[in-house]
């Protein structure tokens, strides 16, 4: 079963990610911008997600994605770890959140982490 140790391992493998406690919970940041939080019960994570995409995610997979009322106005979504298919899916979600927080210099330096990035570099 996927757990917060998997989240930590994957997050810390991403370029320039640091772990920092905030609100008495682990958070992960790139270039000073938070992109993952691990709430107290560690059964879910919160990741960056544009609001216009969030509604679609929740409608398509409500067992996997949700937003608590106090985060409704934010650009974040919660992900239930137990609902994920595998570590590949977890990594994809965490990398997507990292991309939204990472500065352009990191995106350019790590094209494999950007959709189509490796192909663009080869062209």
Biopython code that builds the backbone (N, CA, C, O; Angstrom):
import numpy as np
from Bio.PDB.StructureBuilder import StructureBuilder

atoms = [
    (1, "UNK", "N", (0.835, -1.186, 0.000)),
    (1, "UNK", "CA", (0.000, 0.000, 0.000)),
    (1, "UNK", "C", (0.886, 1.258, 0.000)),
    (1, "UNK", "O", (1.906, 1.316, 0.688)),
    (2, "UNK", "N", (0.484, 2.230, -0.763)),
    (2, "UNK", "CA", (1.218, 3.493, -0.854)),
    (2, "UNK", "C", (1.025, 4.276, 0.437)),
    (2, "UNK", "O", (-0.082, 4.363, 0.969)),
    (3, "UNK", "N", (2.136, 4.851, 0.937)),
    (3, "UNK", "CA", (2.035, 5.615, 2.178)),
    (3, "UNK", "C", (2.888, 6.876, 2.112)),
    (3, "UNK", "O", (3.495, 7.181, 1.085)),
    (4, "UNK", "N", (2.923, 7.600, 3.227)),
    (4, "UNK", "CA", (3.635, 8.881, 3.263)),
    (4, "UNK", "C", (5.139, 8.709, 3.077)),
    (4, "UNK", "O", (5.807, 9.648, 2.645)),
    (5, "UNK", "N", (5.687, 7.544, 3.389)),
    (5, "UNK", "CA", (7.116, 7.299, 3.137)),
    (5, "UNK", "C", (7.395, 7.296, 1.628)),
    (5, "UNK", "O", (8.438, 7.775, 1.183)),
    (6, "UNK", "N", (6.453, 6.752, 0.847)),
    (6, "UNK", "CA", (6.593, 6.782, -0.618)),
    (6, "UNK", "C", (6.531, 8.215, -1.125)),
    (6, "UNK", "O", (7.301, 8.600, -2.005)),
    (7, "UNK", "N", (5.616, 9.006, -0.571)),
    (7, "UNK", "CA", (5.505, 10.421, -0.950)),
    (7, "UNK", "C", (6.832, 11.124, -0.674)),
    (7, "UNK", "O", (7.353, 11.831, -1.537)),
    (8, "UNK", "N", (7.369, 10.933, 0.507)),
    (8, "UNK", "CA", (8.629, 11.581, 0.909)),
    (8, "UNK", "C", (9.773, 11.168, -0.023)),
    (8, "UNK", "O", (10.535, 12.015, -0.488)),
    (9, "UNK", "N", (9.887, 9.880, -0.290)),
    (9, "UNK", "CA", (10.972, 9.370, -1.137)),
    (9, "UNK", "C", (10.896, 9.964, -2.543)),
    (9, "UNK", "O", (11.905, 10.418, -3.083)),
    (10, "UNK", "N", (9.711, 9.961, -3.128)),
    (10, "UNK", "CA", (9.563, 10.496, -4.483)),
    (10, "UNK", "C", (9.782, 12.002, -4.489)),
    (10, "UNK", "O", (10.504, 12.522, -5.340)),
    (11, "UNK", "N", (9.166, 12.703, -3.548)),
    (11, "UNK", "CA", (9.306, 14.166, -3.510)),
    (11, "UNK", "C", (10.770, 14.567, -3.381)),
    (11, "UNK", "O", (11.234, 15.450, -4.104)),
    (12, "UNK", "N", (11.496, 13.936, -2.478)),
    (12, "UNK", "CA", (12.894, 14.315, -2.261)),
    (12, "UNK", "C", (13.806, 13.903, -3.416)),
    (12, "UNK", "O", (14.953, 14.344, -3.486)),
    (13, "UNK", "N", (13.306, 13.063, -4.317)),
    (13, "UNK", "CA", (14.092, 12.699, -5.502)),
    (13, "UNK", "C", (13.986, 13.760, -6.595)),
    (13, "UNK", "O", (14.765, 13.749, -7.548)),
    (14, "UNK", "N", (13.033, 14.671, -6.463)),
    (14, "UNK", "CA", (12.841, 15.708, -7.482)),
    (14, "UNK", "C", (13.815, 16.851, -7.253)),
    (14, "UNK", "O", (14.125, 17.176, -6.107)),
    (15, "UNK", "N", (14.300, 17.462, -8.317)),
    (15, "UNK", "CA", (15.342, 18.489, -8.204)),
    (15, "UNK", "C", (14.988, 19.619, -7.231)),
    (15, "UNK", "O", (13.896, 20.187, -7.249)),
    (16, "UNK", "N", (15.973, 19.908, -6.386)),
    (16, "UNK", "CA", (15.931, 21.022, -5.439)),
    (16, "UNK", "C", (14.743, 21.005, -4.484)),
    (16, "UNK", "O", (14.327, 22.049, -3.982)),
    (17, "UNK", "N", (14.200, 19.816, -4.237)),
    (17, "UNK", "CA", (13.110, 19.700, -3.275)),
    (17, "UNK", "C", (13.675, 19.626, -1.869)),
    (17, "UNK", "O", (14.662, 18.934, -1.617)),
    (18, "UNK", "N", (13.041, 20.345, -0.959)),
    (18, "UNK", "CA", (13.391, 20.281, 0.461)),
    (18, "UNK", "C", (12.119, 20.007, 1.249)),
    (18, "UNK", "O", (11.021, 20.399, 0.853)),
    (19, "UNK", "N", (12.295, 19.333, 2.361)),
    (19, "UNK", "CA", (11.190, 19.077, 3.270)),
    (19, "UNK", "C", (11.249, 20.097, 4.394)),
    (19, "UNK", "O", (12.317, 20.377, 4.938)),
    (20, "UNK", "N", (10.097, 20.649, 4.736)),
    (20, "UNK", "CA", (10.021, 21.638, 5.802)),
    (20, "UNK", "C", (8.700, 21.453, 6.540)),
    (20, "UNK", "O", (7.646, 21.322, 5.919)),
    (21, "UNK", "N", (8.765, 21.444, 7.848)),
    (21, "UNK", "CA", (7.535, 21.328, 8.614)),
    (21, "UNK", "C", (6.812, 22.669, 8.646)),
    (21, "UNK", "O", (7.420, 23.715, 8.871)),
    (22, "UNK", "N", (5.518, 22.617, 8.419)),
    (22, "UNK", "CA", (4.656, 23.797, 8.519)),
    (22, "UNK", "C", (3.290, 23.314, 9.003)),
    (22, "UNK", "O", (2.827, 22.248, 8.597)),
    (23, "UNK", "N", (2.662, 24.077, 9.846)),
    (23, "UNK", "CA", (1.362, 23.688, 10.423)),
    (23, "UNK", "C", (1.430, 22.300, 11.064)),
    (23, "UNK", "O", (0.457, 21.547, 11.033)),
    (24, "UNK", "N", (2.576, 21.973, 11.638)),
    (24, "UNK", "CA", (2.802, 20.679, 12.300)),
    (24, "UNK", "C", (2.675, 19.491, 11.351)),
    (24, "UNK", "O", (2.315, 18.391, 11.773)),
    (25, "UNK", "N", (2.970, 19.711, 10.069)),
    (25, "UNK", "CA", (2.947, 18.601, 9.109)),
    (25, "UNK", "C", (4.087, 18.769, 8.117)),
    (25, "UNK", "O", (4.571, 19.880, 7.902)),
    (26, "UNK", "N", (4.516, 17.664, 7.512)),
    (26, "UNK", "CA", (5.567, 17.767, 6.493)),
    (26, "UNK", "C", (5.040, 18.480, 5.251)),
    (26, "UNK", "O", (3.914, 18.251, 4.809)),
    (27, "UNK", "N", (5.874, 19.339, 4.709)),
    (27, "UNK", "CA", (5.591, 19.964, 3.418)),
    (27, "UNK", "C", (6.843, 19.821, 2.567)),
    (27, "UNK", "O", (7.949, 19.668, 3.086)),
    (28, "UNK", "N", (6.655, 19.874, 1.269)),
    (28, "UNK", "CA", (7.778, 19.759, 0.344)),
    (28, "UNK", "C", (7.740, 20.972, -0.562)),
    (28, "UNK", "O", (6.681, 21.374, -1.043)),
    (29, "UNK", "N", (8.926, 21.556, -0.791)),
    (29, "UNK", "CA", (9.038, 22.805, -1.528)),
    (29, "UNK", "C", (10.153, 22.728, -2.561)),
    (29, "UNK", "O", (11.139, 22.010, -2.401)),
    (30, "UNK", "N", (9.956, 23.495, -3.622)),
    (30, "UNK", "CA", (10.991, 23.681, -4.633)),
    (30, "UNK", "C", (11.150, 25.178, -4.817)),
    (30, "UNK", "O", (10.172, 25.894, -5.031)),
    (31, "UNK", "N", (12.387, 25.648, -4.734)),
    (31, "UNK", "CA", (12.677, 27.082, -4.873)),
    (31, "UNK", "C", (11.802, 27.905, -3.924)),
    (31, "UNK", "O", (11.353, 28.997, -4.272)),
    (32, "UNK", "N", (11.569, 27.373, -2.734)),
    (32, "UNK", "CA", (10.802, 28.091, -1.726)),
    (32, "UNK", "C", (9.296, 27.990, -1.871)),
    (32, "UNK", "O", (8.565, 28.483, -1.011)),
    (33, "UNK", "N", (8.808, 27.363, -2.939)),
    (33, "UNK", "CA", (7.364, 27.249, -3.157)),
    (33, "UNK", "C", (6.878, 25.857, -2.766)),
    (33, "UNK", "O", (7.404, 24.845, -3.231)),
    (34, "UNK", "N", (5.879, 25.827, -1.916)),
    (34, "UNK", "CA", (5.320, 24.565, -1.470)),
    (34, "UNK", "C", (4.555, 23.903, -2.620)),
    (34, "UNK", "O", (3.835, 24.562, -3.369)),
    (35, "UNK", "N", (4.733, 22.580, -2.738)),
    (35, "UNK", "CA", (3.982, 21.863, -3.764)),
    (35, "UNK", "C", (3.356, 20.572, -3.269)),
    (35, "UNK", "O", (2.590, 19.945, -4.001)),
    (36, "UNK", "N", (3.663, 20.157, -2.040)),
    (36, "UNK", "CA", (3.025, 18.989, -1.423)),
    (36, "UNK", "C", (2.904, 19.255, 0.069)),
    (36, "UNK", "O", (3.826, 19.780, 0.693)),
    (37, "UNK", "N", (1.752, 18.887, 0.638)),
    (37, "UNK", "CA", (1.632, 18.814, 2.092)),
    (37, "UNK", "C", (1.121, 17.417, 2.431)),
    (37, "UNK", "O", (0.382, 16.803, 1.662)),
    (38, "UNK", "N", (1.529, 16.938, 3.592)),
    (38, "UNK", "CA", (1.077, 15.636, 4.070)),
    (38, "UNK", "C", (0.316, 15.882, 5.373)),
    (38, "UNK", "O", (0.934, 16.015, 6.430)),
    (39, "UNK", "N", (-1.022, 15.945, 5.312)),
    (39, "UNK", "CA", (-1.821, 16.212, 6.511)),
    (39, "UNK", "C", (-1.603, 15.169, 7.603)),
    (39, "UNK", "O", (-1.048, 14.095, 7.373)),
    (40, "UNK", "N", (-2.057, 15.526, 8.789)),
    (40, "UNK", "CA", (-1.800, 14.760, 10.014)),
    (40, "UNK", "C", (-2.017, 13.255, 9.915)),
    (40, "UNK", "O", (-1.177, 12.486, 10.381)),
    (41, "UNK", "N", (-3.115, 12.823, 9.324)),
    (41, "UNK", "CA", (-3.392, 11.385, 9.330)),
    (41, "UNK", "C", (-2.578, 10.619, 8.294)),
    (41, "UNK", "O", (-2.567, 9.388, 8.305)),
    (42, "UNK", "N", (-1.896, 11.333, 7.401)),
    (42, "UNK", "CA", (-1.001, 10.757, 6.398)),
    (42, "UNK", "C", (-1.686, 9.769, 5.452)),
    (42, "UNK", "O", (-1.015, 8.935, 4.845)),
    (43, "UNK", "N", (-3.012, 9.852, 5.319)),
    (43, "UNK", "CA", (-3.725, 8.989, 4.375)),
    (43, "UNK", "C", (-3.935, 9.687, 3.040)),
    (43, "UNK", "O", (-4.380, 9.072, 2.071)),
    (44, "UNK", "N", (-3.613, 10.970, 2.996)),
    (44, "UNK", "CA", (-3.756, 11.736, 1.760)),
    (44, "UNK", "C", (-2.617, 12.737, 1.667)),
    (44, "UNK", "O", (-1.871, 12.951, 2.623)),
    (45, "UNK", "N", (-2.500, 13.340, 0.498)),
    (45, "UNK", "CA", (-1.572, 14.458, 0.305)),
    (45, "UNK", "C", (-2.345, 15.565, -0.382)),
    (45, "UNK", "O", (-3.335, 15.321, -1.073)),
    (46, "UNK", "N", (-1.878, 16.784, -0.182)),
    (46, "UNK", "CA", (-2.424, 17.916, -0.930)),
    (46, "UNK", "C", (-1.369, 18.328, -1.941)),
    (46, "UNK", "O", (-0.193, 18.463, -1.603)),
    (47, "UNK", "N", (-1.790, 18.528, -3.184)),
    (47, "UNK", "CA", (-0.883, 18.917, -4.260)),
    (47, "UNK", "C", (-1.481, 20.094, -5.022)),
    (47, "UNK", "O", (-2.689, 20.332, -4.986)),
    (48, "UNK", "N", (-0.609, 20.819, -5.709)),
    (48, "UNK", "CA", (-1.076, 21.936, -6.544)),
    (48, "UNK", "C", (-1.910, 21.400, -7.691)),
    (48, "UNK", "O", (-1.604, 20.360, -8.274)),
    (49, "UNK", "N", (-2.975, 22.137, -8.005)),
    (49, "UNK", "CA", (-3.847, 21.755, -9.107)),
    (49, "UNK", "C", (-4.630, 22.989, -9.526)),
    (49, "UNK", "O", (-5.354, 23.562, -8.711)),
    (50, "UNK", "N", (-4.502, 23.406, -10.771)),
    (50, "UNK", "CA", (-5.288, 24.557, -11.221)),
    (50, "UNK", "C", (-6.778, 24.318, -10.965)),
    (50, "UNK", "O", (-7.287, 23.227, -11.221)),
    (51, "UNK", "N", (-7.472, 25.334, -10.462)),
    (51, "UNK", "CA", (-8.888, 25.183, -10.114)),
    (51, "UNK", "C", (-9.726, 24.690, -11.291)),
    (51, "UNK", "O", (-10.653, 23.904, -11.097)),
    (52, "UNK", "N", (-9.414, 25.139, -12.507)),
    (52, "UNK", "CA", (-10.226, 24.719, -13.655)),
    (52, "UNK", "C", (-10.061, 23.223, -13.960)),
    (52, "UNK", "O", (-10.943, 22.623, -14.574)),
    (53, "UNK", "N", (-8.951, 22.621, -13.542)),
    (53, "UNK", "CA", (-8.749, 21.182, -13.745)),
    (53, "UNK", "C", (-9.263, 20.373, -12.555)),
    (53, "UNK", "O", (-9.625, 19.204, -12.693)),
    (54, "UNK", "N", (-9.287, 21.004, -11.399)),
    (54, "UNK", "CA", (-9.647, 20.305, -10.158)),
    (54, "UNK", "C", (-11.061, 19.735, -10.215)),
    (54, "UNK", "O", (-11.282, 18.587, -9.828)),
    (55, "UNK", "N", (-12.008, 20.518, -10.687)),
    (55, "UNK", "CA", (-13.397, 20.054, -10.741)),
    (55, "UNK", "C", (-13.520, 18.812, -11.619)),
    (55, "UNK", "O", (-14.255, 17.880, -11.292)),
    (56, "UNK", "N", (-12.798, 18.809, -12.731)),
    (56, "UNK", "CA", (-12.832, 17.646, -13.626)),
    (56, "UNK", "C", (-12.245, 16.409, -12.963)),
    (56, "UNK", "O", (-12.792, 15.312, -13.086)),
    (57, "UNK", "N", (-11.127, 16.586, -12.258)),
    (57, "UNK", "CA", (-10.503, 15.459, -11.548)),
    (57, "UNK", "C", (-11.465, 14.858, -10.534)),
    (57, "UNK", "O", (-11.657, 13.643, -10.482)),
    (58, "UNK", "N", (-12.063, 15.726, -9.734)),
    (58, "UNK", "CA", (-12.966, 15.260, -8.678)),
    (58, "UNK", "C", (-14.189, 14.577, -9.281)),
    (58, "UNK", "O", (-14.623, 13.537, -8.787)),
    (59, "UNK", "N", (-14.749, 15.152, -10.344)),
    (59, "UNK", "CA", (-15.919, 14.549, -10.988)),
    (59, "UNK", "C", (-15.582, 13.183, -11.587)),
    (59, "UNK", "O", (-16.386, 12.254, -11.512)),
    (60, "UNK", "N", (-14.398, 13.064, -12.180)),
    (60, "UNK", "CA", (-13.994, 11.813, -12.831)),
    (60, "UNK", "C", (-13.631, 10.720, -11.836)),
    (60, "UNK", "O", (-13.934, 9.548, -12.061)),
    (61, "UNK", "N", (-12.976, 11.102, -10.722)),
    (61, "UNK", "CA", (-12.503, 10.102, -9.755)),
    (61, "UNK", "C", (-12.687, 10.609, -8.323)),
    (61, "UNK", "O", (-11.706, 10.895, -7.638)),
    (62, "UNK", "N", (-13.945, 10.721, -7.864)),
    (62, "UNK", "CA", (-14.200, 11.263, -6.523)),
    (62, "UNK", "C", (-13.641, 10.406, -5.387)),
    (62, "UNK", "O", (-13.422, 10.896, -4.280)),
    (63, "UNK", "N", (-13.415, 9.129, -5.671)),
    (63, "UNK", "CA", (-12.824, 8.266, -4.639)),
    (63, "UNK", "C", (-11.335, 8.562, -4.451)),
    (63, "UNK", "O", (-10.740, 8.177, -3.445)),
    (64, "UNK", "N", (-10.747, 9.242, -5.418)),
    (64, "UNK", "CA", (-9.314, 9.520, -5.404)),
    (64, "UNK", "C", (-9.010, 10.979, -5.052)),
    (64, "UNK", "O", (-8.081, 11.254, -4.293)),
    (65, "UNK", "N", (-9.784, 11.907, -5.599)),
    (65, "UNK", "CA", (-9.511, 13.337, -5.434)),
    (65, "UNK", "C", (-10.644, 14.027, -4.683)),
    (65, "UNK", "O", (-11.815, 13.696, -4.873)),
    (66, "UNK", "N", (-10.292, 14.988, -3.831)),
    (66, "UNK", "CA", (-11.287, 15.746, -3.075)),
    (66, "UNK", "C", (-10.674, 17.039, -2.561)),
    (66, "UNK", "O", (-9.455, 17.212, -2.565)),
    (67, "UNK", "N", (-11.528, 17.932, -2.124)),
    (67, "UNK", "CA", (-11.082, 19.203, -1.566)),
    (67, "UNK", "C", (-11.863, 19.455, -0.278)),
    (67, "UNK", "O", (-13.093, 19.499, -0.300)),
    (68, "UNK", "N", (-11.163, 19.621, 0.840)),
    (68, "UNK", "CA", (-11.875, 19.962, 2.070)),
    (68, "UNK", "C", (-12.418, 21.394, 1.969)),
    (68, "UNK", "O", (-11.854, 22.219, 1.249)),
    (69, "UNK", "N", (-13.490, 21.685, 2.673)),
    (69, "UNK", "CA", (-14.109, 23.011, 2.572)),
    (69, "UNK", "C", (-13.146, 24.177, 2.788)),
    (69, "UNK", "O", (-13.255, 25.200, 2.112)),
    (70, "UNK", "N", (-12.207, 24.035, 3.719)),
    (70, "UNK", "CA", (-11.306, 25.154, 4.008)),
    (70, "UNK", "C", (-10.269, 25.395, 2.896)),
    (70, "UNK", "O", (-9.556, 26.399, 2.928)),
    (71, "UNK", "N", (-10.183, 24.493, 1.928)),
    (71, "UNK", "CA", (-9.262, 24.665, 0.807)),
    (71, "UNK", "C", (-9.992, 24.939, -0.513)),
    (71, "UNK", "O", (-9.372, 24.940, -1.577)),
    (72, "UNK", "N", (-11.285, 25.169, -0.445)),
    (72, "UNK", "CA", (-12.096, 25.316, -1.658)),
    (72, "UNK", "C", (-11.640, 26.471, -2.549)),
    (72, "UNK", "O", (-11.767, 26.386, -3.771)),
    (73, "UNK", "N", (-11.119, 27.536, -1.971)),
    (73, "UNK", "CA", (-10.719, 28.685, -2.785)),
    (73, "UNK", "C", (-9.261, 28.610, -3.233)),
    (73, "UNK", "O", (-8.771, 29.516, -3.908)),
    (74, "UNK", "N", (-8.577, 27.550, -2.866)),
    (74, "UNK", "CA", (-7.161, 27.410, -3.218)),
    (74, "UNK", "C", (-6.987, 26.672, -4.534)),
    (74, "UNK", "O", (-7.948, 26.145, -5.095)),
    (75, "UNK", "N", (-5.762, 26.639, -5.016)),
    (75, "UNK", "CA", (-5.424, 25.878, -6.231)),
    (75, "UNK", "C", (-4.737, 24.576, -5.823)),
    (75, "UNK", "O", (-3.670, 24.239, -6.336)),
    (76, "UNK", "N", (-5.354, 23.856, -4.904)),
    (76, "UNK", "CA", (-4.836, 22.596, -4.392)),
    (76, "UNK", "C", (-5.945, 21.551, -4.437)),
    (76, "UNK", "O", (-7.131, 21.881, -4.434)),
    (77, "UNK", "N", (-5.537, 20.286, -4.478)),
    (77, "UNK", "CA", (-6.470, 19.172, -4.409)),
    (77, "UNK", "C", (-5.853, 18.115, -3.499)),
    (77, "UNK", "O", (-4.631, 17.970, -3.447)),
    (78, "UNK", "N", (-6.685, 17.389, -2.795)),
    (78, "UNK", "CA", (-6.205, 16.273, -1.974)),
    (78, "UNK", "C", (-6.284, 14.986, -2.781)),
    (78, "UNK", "O", (-7.157, 14.812, -3.630)),
    (79, "UNK", "N", (-5.351, 14.094, -2.492)),
    (79, "UNK", "CA", (-5.272, 12.801, -3.171)),
    (79, "UNK", "C", (-5.260, 11.720, -2.095)),
    (79, "UNK", "O", (-4.388, 11.715, -1.225)),
    (80, "UNK", "N", (-6.220, 10.812, -2.154)),
    (80, "UNK", "CA", (-6.260, 9.684, -1.202)),
    (80, "UNK", "C", (-5.228, 8.655, -1.651)),
    (80, "UNK", "O", (-5.331, 8.090, -2.740)),
    (81, "UNK", "N", (-4.239, 8.420, -0.804)),
    (81, "UNK", "CA", (-3.146, 7.517, -1.175)),
    (81, "UNK", "C", (-3.640, 6.094, -1.440)),
    (81, "UNK", "O", (-3.161, 5.435, -2.363)),
    (82, "UNK", "N", (-4.590, 5.617, -0.641)),
    (82, "UNK", "CA", (-5.082, 4.242, -0.806)),
    (82, "UNK", "C", (-5.817, 4.038, -2.127)),
    (82, "UNK", "O", (-5.954, 2.905, -2.587)),
    (83, "UNK", "N", (-6.288, 5.118, -2.740)),
    (83, "UNK", "CA", (-7.035, 5.008, -3.995)),
    (83, "UNK", "C", (-6.131, 4.989, -5.230)),
    (83, "UNK", "O", (-6.599, 4.721, -6.336)),
    (84, "UNK", "N", (-4.849, 5.270, -5.045)),
    (84, "UNK", "CA", (-3.933, 5.308, -6.188)),
    (84, "UNK", "C", (-3.646, 3.898, -6.697)),
    (84, "UNK", "O", (-3.589, 2.941, -5.924)),
    (85, "UNK", "N", (-3.469, 3.792, -8.007)),
    (85, "UNK", "CA", (-3.212, 2.494, -8.620)),
    (85, "UNK", "C", (-1.849, 1.931, -8.257)),
    (85, "UNK", "O", (-1.712, 0.748, -7.946)),
    (86, "UNK", "N", (-0.824, 2.814, -8.303)),
    (86, "UNK", "CA", (0.531, 2.344, -8.050)),
    (86, "UNK", "C", (1.464, 3.530, -7.842)),
    (86, "UNK", "O", (1.036, 4.684, -7.868)),
    (87, "UNK", "N", (2.736, 3.231, -7.635)),
    (87, "UNK", "CA", (3.723, 4.289, -7.404)),
    (87, "UNK", "C", (3.959, 5.147, -8.642)),
    (87, "UNK", "O", (4.356, 6.305, -8.518)),
    (88, "UNK", "N", (3.725, 4.608, -9.821)),
    (88, "UNK", "CA", (3.868, 5.392, -11.049)),
    (88, "UNK", "C", (2.831, 6.513, -11.054)),
    (88, "UNK", "O", (3.146, 7.655, -11.390)),
    (89, "UNK", "N", (1.607, 6.188, -10.683)),
    (89, "UNK", "CA", (0.564, 7.216, -10.629)),
    (89, "UNK", "C", (0.901, 8.267, -9.573)),
    (89, "UNK", "O", (0.733, 9.462, -9.813)),
    (90, "UNK", "N", (1.375, 7.827, -8.408)),
    (90, "UNK", "CA", (1.782, 8.780, -7.370)),
    (90, "UNK", "C", (2.877, 9.693, -7.892)),
    (90, "UNK", "O", (2.799, 10.910, -7.721)),
    (91, "UNK", "N", (3.892, 9.128, -8.522)),
    (91, "UNK", "CA", (4.985, 9.943, -9.057)),
    (91, "UNK", "C", (4.464, 10.952, -10.078)),
    (91, "UNK", "O", (4.862, 12.117, -10.054)),
    (92, "UNK", "N", (3.585, 10.520, -10.969)),
    (92, "UNK", "CA", (3.027, 11.435, -11.971)),
    (92, "UNK", "C", (2.329, 12.621, -11.313)),
    (92, "UNK", "O", (2.490, 13.759, -11.753)),
    (93, "UNK", "N", (1.568, 12.364, -10.279)),
    (93, "UNK", "CA", (0.846, 13.423, -9.571)),
    (93, "UNK", "C", (1.827, 14.362, -8.884)),
    (93, "UNK", "O", (1.671, 15.581, -8.958)),
    (94, "UNK", "N", (2.839, 13.809, -8.212)),
    (94, "UNK", "CA", (3.804, 14.647, -7.495)),
    (94, "UNK", "C", (4.656, 15.464, -8.471)),
    (94, "UNK", "O", (4.951, 16.631, -8.212)),
    (95, "UNK", "N", (5.047, 14.856, -9.586)),
    (95, "UNK", "CA", (5.828, 15.583, -10.587)),
    (95, "UNK", "C", (5.000, 16.719, -11.180)),
    (95, "UNK", "O", (5.523, 17.810, -11.410)),
    (96, "UNK", "N", (3.729, 16.479, -11.426)),
    (96, "UNK", "CA", (2.863, 17.535, -11.960)),
    (96, "UNK", "C", (2.797, 18.714, -10.981)),
    (96, "UNK", "O", (2.854, 19.871, -11.399)),
    (97, "UNK", "N", (2.679, 18.431, -9.712)),
    (97, "UNK", "CA", (2.642, 19.497, -8.710)),
    (97, "UNK", "C", (3.991, 20.218, -8.652)),
    (97, "UNK", "O", (4.037, 21.443, -8.548)),
    (98, "UNK", "N", (5.092, 19.456, -8.719)),
    (98, "UNK", "CA", (6.440, 20.053, -8.724)),
    (98, "UNK", "C", (6.589, 21.021, -9.892)),
    (98, "UNK", "O", (7.102, 22.127, -9.727)),
    (99, "UNK", "N", (6.132, 20.596, -11.087)),
    (99, "UNK", "CA", (6.235, 21.454, -12.282)),
    (99, "UNK", "C", (5.517, 22.783, -12.088)),
    (99, "UNK", "O", (5.987, 23.815, -12.567)),
    (100, "UNK", "N", (4.393, 22.771, -11.397)),
    (100, "UNK", "CA", (3.624, 23.996, -11.189)),
    (100, "UNK", "C", (4.328, 24.975, -10.245)),
    (100, "UNK", "O", (4.063, 26.177, -10.282)),
    (101, "UNK", "N", (5.221, 24.459, -9.404)),
    (101, "UNK", "CA", (5.933, 25.313, -8.447)),
    (101, "UNK", "C", (7.358, 25.633, -8.884)),
    (101, "UNK", "O", (7.911, 26.658, -8.486)),
    (102, "UNK", "N", (7.950, 24.776, -9.688)),
    (102, "UNK", "CA", (9.362, 24.930, -10.061)),
    (102, "UNK", "C", (9.580, 26.148, -10.959)),
    (102, "UNK", "O", (8.747, 26.457, -11.811)),
    (103, "UNK", "N", (10.697, 26.830, -10.762)),
    (103, "UNK", "CA", (11.013, 27.955, -11.651)),
    (103, "UNK", "C", (11.414, 27.446, -13.040)),
    (103, "UNK", "O", (11.803, 26.290, -13.206)),
    (104, "UNK", "N", (11.312, 28.327, -14.023)),
    (104, "UNK", "CA", (11.638, 27.968, -15.406)),
    (104, "UNK", "C", (13.028, 27.371, -15.535)),
    (104, "UNK", "O", (13.221, 26.445, -16.323)),
    (105, "UNK", "N", (14.005, 27.875, -14.782)),
    (105, "UNK", "CA", (15.373, 27.365, -14.909)),
    (105, "UNK", "C", (15.437, 25.869, -14.591)),
    (105, "UNK", "O", (16.209, 25.140, -15.214)),
    (106, "UNK", "N", (14.630, 25.401, -13.624)),
    (106, "UNK", "CA", (14.616, 23.970, -13.302)),
    (106, "UNK", "C", (13.870, 23.176, -14.368)),
    (106, "UNK", "O", (14.279, 22.071, -14.723)),
    (107, "UNK", "N", (12.794, 23.730, -14.870)),
    (107, "UNK", "CA", (12.049, 23.043, -15.936)),
    (107, "UNK", "C", (12.934, 22.880, -17.169)),
    (107, "UNK", "O", (12.918, 21.833, -17.816)),
    (108, "UNK", "N", (13.695, 23.902, -17.486)),
    (108, "UNK", "CA", (14.603, 23.838, -18.639)),
    (108, "UNK", "C", (15.759, 22.873, -18.391)),
    (108, "UNK", "O", (16.216, 22.200, -19.315)),
    (109, "UNK", "N", (16.231, 22.804, -17.155)),
    (109, "UNK", "CA", (17.361, 21.939, -16.819)),
    (109, "UNK", "C", (16.962, 20.462, -16.712)),
    (109, "UNK", "O", (17.816, 19.577, -16.771)),
    (110, "UNK", "N", (15.654, 20.203, -16.552)),
    (110, "UNK", "CA", (15.173, 18.824, -16.365)),
    (110, "UNK", "C", (14.023, 18.542, -17.334)),
    (110, "UNK", "O", (12.884, 18.359, -16.902)),
    (111, "UNK", "N", (14.308, 18.504, -18.632)),
    (111, "UNK", "CA", (13.235, 18.326, -19.621)),
    (111, "UNK", "C", (12.478, 17.008, -19.476)),
    (111, "UNK", "O", (11.325, 16.920, -19.898)),
    (112, "UNK", "N", (13.089, 15.999, -18.898)),
    (112, "UNK", "CA", (12.395, 14.723, -18.731)),
    (112, "UNK", "C", (11.215, 14.843, -17.768)),
    (112, "UNK", "O", (10.326, 13.992, -17.770)),
    (113, "UNK", "N", (11.201, 15.889, -16.947)),
    (113, "UNK", "CA", (10.103, 16.090, -16.002)),
    (113, "UNK", "C", (8.985, 16.961, -16.571)),
    (113, "UNK", "O", (8.002, 17.240, -15.886)),
    (114, "UNK", "N", (9.137, 17.384, -17.811)),
    (114, "UNK", "CA", (8.157, 18.255, -18.470)),
    (114, "UNK", "C", (7.501, 17.446, -19.588)),
    (114, "UNK", "O", (8.207, 16.826, -20.384)),
    (115, "UNK", "N", (6.164, 17.435, -19.670)),
    (115, "UNK", "CA", (5.522, 16.674, -20.756)),
    (115, "UNK", "C", (6.068, 17.110, -22.116)),
    (115, "UNK", "O", (6.064, 18.296, -22.444)),
    (116, "UNK", "N", (6.525, 16.161, -22.884)),
    (116, "UNK", "CA", (7.091, 16.467, -24.201)),
    (116, "UNK", "C", (8.459, 17.105, -24.141)),
    (116, "UNK", "O", (9.028, 17.435, -25.182)),
    (117, "UNK", "N", (9.004, 17.288, -22.946)),
    (117, "UNK", "CA", (10.272, 17.974, -22.778)),
    (117, "UNK", "C", (11.430, 17.248, -23.425)),
    (117, "UNK", "O", (12.252, 17.873, -24.095)),
    (118, "UNK", "N", (11.511, 15.951, -23.240)),
    (118, "UNK", "CA", (12.615, 15.181, -23.820)),
    (118, "UNK", "C", (12.526, 15.217, -25.343)),
    (118, "UNK", "O", (13.544, 15.324, -26.027)),
    (119, "UNK", "N", (11.290, 15.126, -25.878)),
    (119, "UNK", "CA", (11.120, 15.156, -27.337)),
    (119, "UNK", "C", (11.502, 16.524, -27.888)),
    (119, "UNK", "O", (12.138, 16.615, -28.939)),
    (120, "UNK", "N", (11.112, 17.602, -27.175)),
    (120, "UNK", "CA", (11.443, 18.954, -27.640)),
    (120, "UNK", "C", (12.941, 19.158, -27.672)),
    (120, "UNK", "O", (13.466, 19.816, -28.571)),
    (121, "UNK", "N", (13.635, 18.593, -26.689)),
    (121, "UNK", "CA", (15.081, 18.771, -26.618)),
    (121, "UNK", "C", (15.768, 18.069, -27.784)),
    (121, "UNK", "O", (16.762, 18.562, -28.316)),
    (122, "UNK", "N", (15.225, 16.900, -28.180)),
    (122, "UNK", "CA", (15.829, 16.129, -29.278)),
    (122, "UNK", "C", (15.587, 16.791, -30.627)),
    (122, "UNK", "O", (16.397, 16.637, -31.541)),
    (123, "UNK", "N", (14.507, 17.512, -30.767)),
    (123, "UNK", "CA", (14.123, 18.114, -32.060)),
    (123, "UNK", "C", (15.072, 19.210, -32.487)),
    (123, "UNK", "O", (14.886, 19.810, -33.545)),
]
sb = StructureBuilder()
sb.init_structure("model")
sb.init_model(0)
sb.init_chain("A")
sb.init_seg("    ")
for serial, (resi, resn, name, xyz) in enumerate(atoms, 1):
    if name == "N":
        sb.init_residue(resn, " ", resi, " ")
    sb.init_atom(name, np.array(xyz, "f"), 0.0, 1.0, " ", f" {name:<3s}", serial, name[0])
structure = sb.get_structure()
